[in-house]
Amino acid sequence: MPAEALPMALMRPLSGSGSLGIMAEIISVHGPDSFIGILVSTFYGSTETTFYVLAIYFGAVNIKNTRHALPAGLLADIAGMLGALFIVKLLFG
């Protein structure tokens, strides 16, 4: 994974607006048609803001014990990032 895409990969599970800002900055520096621009855009679409989803959805129905939801959500984010990296590298690398 390119080092420029690492902040996006780390921020996406935490904050949607923060990751959107990082993505916009990366795209303004590298361009939307660059490998990095396509990669961070694919990261944005293939992962979810896991902590926000857990807080809002579980809080809305008053669930206190999230049990395996956090590890499963973070595992899904990692799978989405690795899948995005594989597909973008395959198609545009």
Buried (B, 14 or more C-beta within 10 A) or exposed (E): BEEBBEBBBEBBBEBBEBBBEBBEBBBEEBEEEBBBBBBBBBBBEBBBBBBBBBEEEBEEEEEEEBEEBBEEBEEBBEEBBEEBBEBBEEEEE
